[in-house]
Amino acid sequence: MPRKLLRRYIPDHHAVRNNKHLRIFGSALQHPNLWHLNRHSVSGAFAIGLFMAWMPMPLQMLPAAAGAILFQVNLPIAIALVWLTNPITMPPLYWFAYLLGAQILDAPVSETMQFEVSWAWLQHELGLIWEPFLLGCFILAAASGLIGYIGVRIYWQWHVARSWKRRRQSRQDEPEH
């Protein structure tokens, strides 16, 4: 499987263990499954990380880490995937979540809403749109987590089968002595 590729991009387990925000998990970070790169660990990390990426909350990495520890899946991958939603991607992704929730609830869409980073905006606008917004976020979180989980499992199985096929082919192509 693409272990070499994943190892290139995920942080070292010592760096994650020593992260000041993750120290609250203490010795739970010592479990070896949190650092393994196998089909179960990576697919579970994708499910947790993609699910938590859609949750509109600060410090999404902490619940992602808690989920990875609880389900004993790859911790660095679960944490890294929450950065799918970052300050650049949040507005369009959360707008889409709001539109989806409004469509499902058959709620009117606020076309004139202007986003501001202020307490007054949060109290007024978010008070009007919170139900469709949270519903859309939850639906997209569940769908993303499930698609990520299944997608990684399928890709992993395909990659292993392709590797075995190549290995068999190279053995057949070798000249006999």
Secondary structure, 3 states (H helix, E strand, C coil): CCHHHHHHHCCCHHHHHCCCCCHHHHHHHHCHHHCCCCHHHHHHHHHHHHHHHCCCCCCCHHHHHHHHHHHCCCHHHHHHHHHHCCCCCHHHHHHHHHHHHHHHHCCCCCCCCCCCCCHHHHHHHHHHHHHHHHHHHHHHHHHHHHHHHHHHHHHHHHHHHHHHHHHHHHHHHCCCC
